[in-house]
Amino acid sequence: MHGENPLTRRVAACELCEQPGGHPVWQDGACRVVRVDEPDYPGFCRVVWQEHVTEMSDLTTGEQRHLGSVVNAVESALRTLVRPDKINLASLGNLVPHLHWHVIPRWRDDRHFPRPIWAEPLRESSPPRPPVSDAALHEAVVQVLAEVQAGAA
């Protein structure tokens, strides 16, 4: 399984194999970052593994580290850009069994806080927050990844 061409591991019935899963923000050969349209959670991103696998343990140790560094870069970028009270990280895959991480900025006054965003809301709406542009998110992710790579050298 490891080392196969990701394009040969597409699954016709998999939403994340057939579609980006959001607005493309950044990608390399292994994974992509997409922004999800969720007005209550500006900056909500998914980090999607390009190859069709379902679990982190399907990846090699190096692939796991790479995916983790991208998830961490997105988290760091969002903390800088939108200044949330908390970031939620989730890798569920119950409905879409394709390895992906949700990186969700949260605020104490959002519709669901402190519950997960998939739970019943506690409030009618979230206060309006400025949207996050794909360009700003791309730049922030690239900057964090460059800092990580420079620190690893």
C-alpha positions in Angstrom: 0.0 0.0 0.0 2.7 2.5 1.0 4.6 4.1 -1.9 1.8 3.6 -4.4 0.7 6.4 -6.7 -2.1 8.2 -4.9 -3.9 8.6 -8.2 -4.2 4.9 -8.4 -5.7 4.7 -4.9 -8.9 6.7 -5.7 -12.2 5.1 -4.8 -15.2 6.0 -6.9 -17.6 6.2 -4.0 -15.3 8.4 -1.9 -16.3 12.0 -1.7 -12.7 13.1 -0.8 -11.2 11.1 -3.6 -13.6 12.7 -6.1 -13.8 16.3 -4.8 -11.4 18.6 -2.9 -13.6 18.7 0.2 -13.6 22.5 0.4 -11.7 25.5 -1.1 -8.1 24.5 -1.9 -5.7 26.5 0.2 -2.4 24.5 0.1 -1.2 21.1 -1.0 1.8 18.9 -1.6 2.1 15.4 -3.0 0.9 13.8 0.2 -1.9 16.0 1.5 -4.0 19.1 0.9 -5.5 21.8 3.1 -9.0 23.0 2.2 -11.1 25.7 3.8 -14.7 24.7 4.7 -17.6 27.2 4.2 -18.9 27.5 7.7 -19.9 31.1 8.5 -20.0 30.4 12.2 -16.5 29.0 12.1 -14.4 31.2 9.8 -11.1 29.5 9.0 -12.5 25.9 9.5 -10.2 23.7 7.5 -9.7 20.1 6.6 -6.3 18.5 6.1 -6.9 15.6 3.7 -4.5 12.8 2.9 -4.3 12.4 -0.9 -4.1 8.6 -0.9 -7.3 6.7 0.0 -6.6 5.3 3.4 -8.9 5.3 6.4 -6.7 5.4 9.5 -3.5 7.1 10.7 -2.1 3.7 11.3 -2.4 3.0 7.6 0.5 5.5 7.1 4.2 5.0 7.6 5.8 6.7 10.6 7.2 9.4 8.2 3.8 10.0 6.6 2.2 10.3 10.1 4.8 12.9 11.0 4.3 14.8 7.8 0.5 14.8 8.2 0.8 15.8 11.8 3.1 18.7 10.9 0.6 20.0 8.4 -2.3 19.7 10.9 -0.1 21.6 13.4 0.8 24.3 10.8 -2.9 24.9 10.1 -3.7 25.1 13.8 -0.9 27.6 14.3 -1.9 29.7 11.3 -5.5 29.8 12.4 -4.5 30.9 15.9 -2.6 33.8 14.4 -5.2 34.7 11.8 -8.5 34.5 13.8 -7.4 34.4 17.4 -9.9 31.8 18.6 -10.4 30.8 22.2 -9.7 27.2 21.3 -8.9 25.0 18.3 -10.7 21.7 18.0 -8.9 18.9 16.1 -10.9 15.9 15.0 -10.3 12.9 12.8 -13.6 11.1 12.6 -14.1 9.6 9.2 -17.4 7.9 10.2 -19.3 9.3 7.3 -16.4 9.8 4.9 -13.9 7.0 5.5 -11.0 8.8 4.0 -8.2 10.0 6.3 -8.7 13.7 7.0 -8.4 16.0 10.0 -10.8 18.8 10.9 -9.1 22.0 12.3 -11.9 24.1 13.8 -11.4 27.5 15.4 -13.8 27.9 18.4 -15.0 30.8 20.5 -16.7 30.8 23.8 -19.7 32.5 22.3 -20.1 30.4 19.2 -23.4 28.4 18.6 -22.1 25.2 20.0 -19.5 26.0 22.6 -18.4 24.0 24.6 -20.0 21.2 22.7 -18.6 19.8 19.4 -19.9 21.7 16.3 -21.8 18.6 15.2 -23.9 18.6 18.4 -27.2 20.4 18.8 -26.4 24.2 19.1 -26.8 25.9 22.4 -27.4 29.3 20.9 -29.4 30.6 18.0 -26.4 32.0 16.2 -22.7 33.0 16.6 -21.6 36.6 16.6 -20.5 37.7 13.2 -16.8 37.2 12.6 -14.7 38.3 9.6 -14.1 35.7 6.9 -10.7 34.2 6.4 -9.4 34.5 2.9 -7.8 31.5 1.1 -4.8 33.7 0.3 -4.2 34.7 3.9 -4.6 31.1 5.1 -2.2 29.9 2.4 0.4 32.4 3.3 0.1 31.6 7.0 0.4 27.8 6.4 3.4 28.2 4.1 5.1 30.4 6.7 4.6 28.0 9.5 5.7 25.0 7.4 8.8 26.9 6.4 9.6 27.6 10.1 9.1 24.0 10.9 11.4 22.9 8.1 14.0 25.4 9.1 13.9 24.2 12.7 14.3 20.6 11.6 17.4 21.4 9.5 
